[in-house]
Amino acid sequence: MCPPSAVPEPAPTAPANDESLPPVEVACQWSLYPLGIEDHMDVIYRVIGHTKEAGVFTRGQHFVSRLDGELGAVLGAIRRSFEDATAHAGHVVAHVTLSANSPSRKHGS
């Protein structure tokens, strides 16, 4: 586990919506892996809860969650989740694939 001094300070929070920019709807597949701790599943379930609270969680699959919504909301939920996980695990791996203008959302996926 990394010493606490190796964990960076959280960056300042950007405004949730810059009204001068048009909203960008995205589809996202997101995975998070807290490493080196015994209660890793507790951390994973808690951070999935953050995406549900943010209203961007669509569904879960084996080792991945589907997130849909406005880009700022999706990235904000991912950031909050990552910060929560790093507070409990010295090493955290995350994988995010974003797609803008995905036609699959229009077809009910």
C-alpha positions as CSV (number, residue, x, y, z in Angstrom):
1,M,0.0,0.0,0.0
2,C,1.2,3.5,-0.8
3,P,2.0,5.8,2.1
4,P,-0.7,8.5,2.6
5,S,1.7,11.1,1.4
6,A,1.8,9.5,-2.1
7,V,-1.9,10.0,-2.6
8,P,-2.5,13.3,-4.4
9,E,-4.7,16.0,-3.1
10,P,-8.1,16.2,-4.8
11,A,-8.2,18.7,-7.6
12,P,-10.5,21.7,-7.3
13,T,-14.0,20.9,-8.4
14,A,-15.0,22.3,-11.8
15,P,-18.4,23.8,-12.3
16,A,-21.0,21.1,-12.9
17,N,-22.4,22.8,-16.1
18,D,-20.7,25.5,-18.2
19,E,-23.8,26.9,-19.8
20,S,-21.8,28.3,-22.7
21,L,-21.1,24.7,-23.9
22,P,-23.8,22.4,-25.3
23,P,-24.4,19.3,-23.3
24,V,-22.7,16.1,-24.6
25,E,-24.6,12.9,-24.1
26,V,-22.2,9.9,-23.6
27,A,-22.4,6.2,-23.1
28,C,-19.7,4.7,-21.0
29,Q,-18.4,1.4,-19.8
30,W,-16.6,1.7,-16.5
31,S,-14.6,-0.7,-14.3
32,L,-12.8,0.0,-11.0
33,Y,-10.4,-2.3,-9.2
34,P,-9.2,-1.5,-5.7
35,L,-6.0,-3.6,-5.2
36,G,-4.4,-5.0,-2.1
37,I,-7.3,-4.9,0.3
38,E,-9.4,-7.7,1.6
39,D,-12.7,-5.7,1.5
40,H,-12.4,-4.7,-2.2
41,M,-16.0,-5.8,-3.0
42,D,-17.3,-3.5,-0.3
43,V,-15.5,-0.6,-2.0
44,I,-16.7,-1.6,-5.5
45,Y,-20.4,-1.8,-4.3
46,R,-20.1,1.6,-2.6
47,V,-18.6,3.3,-5.7
48,I,-21.3,1.8,-7.9
49,G,-23.7,3.4,-5.5
50,H,-22.2,6.8,-6.3
51,T,-23.0,6.3,-9.9
52,K,-26.6,5.3,-9.0
53,E,-26.9,8.4,-6.8
54,A,-25.7,10.6,-9.6
55,G,-28.4,9.1,-11.9
56,V,-25.9,7.8,-14.5
57,F,-25.9,4.1,-13.8
58,T,-27.8,2.1,-16.5
59,R,-26.9,-1.5,-15.7
60,G,-24.1,-3.8,-14.5
61,Q,-22.5,-6.7,-16.2
62,H,-19.7,-9.0,-15.2
63,F,-16.7,-6.7,-14.3
64,V,-18.2,-3.5,-15.9
65,S,-21.0,-1.0,-15.4
66,R,-22.8,0.9,-18.1
67,L,-23.2,4.6,-17.4
68,D,-25.2,7.0,-19.6
69,G,-25.8,10.7,-19.3
70,E,-24.4,14.1,-19.8
71,L,-20.6,14.0,-20.0
72,G,-20.0,16.2,-16.9
73,A,-22.4,14.1,-14.8
74,V,-20.8,10.8,-15.9
75,L,-17.2,12.1,-15.4
76,G,-18.2,13.6,-12.0
77,A,-19.6,10.3,-10.8
78,I,-16.5,8.4,-12.0
79,R,-14.3,11.0,-10.3
80,R,-16.2,10.8,-7.0
81,S,-16.0,7.0,-7.1
82,F,-12.3,7.0,-7.9
83,E,-11.6,9.4,-5.0
84,D,-13.6,7.2,-2.6
85,A,-11.8,4.1,-3.7
86,T,-8.3,5.7,-3.3
87,A,-9.2,6.7,0.2
88,H,-9.5,2.9,1.0
89,A,-6.9,1.3,-1.2
90,G,-3.4,2.3,-1.9
91,H,-3.6,1.2,-5.5
92,V,-6.7,1.6,-7.7
93,V,-7.1,0.7,-11.4
94,A,-9.9,2.2,-13.4
95,H,-10.9,1.6,-17.0
96,V,-13.3,3.9,-18.8
97,T,-14.5,3.8,-22.4
98,L,-16.6,6.8,-23.5
99,S,-18.7,7.1,-26.6
100,A,-20.4,10.3,-27.7
101,N,-23.5,10.3,-29.9
102,S,-24.0,6.6,-29.4
103,P,-27.0,5.3,-31.3
104,S,-27.5,2.4,-28.9
105,R,-29.0,4.6,-26.2
106,K,-31.7,5.6,-28.7
107,H,-32.6,2.0,-29.2
108,G,-33.1,1.3,-25.5
109,S,-29.7,-0.1,-24.5
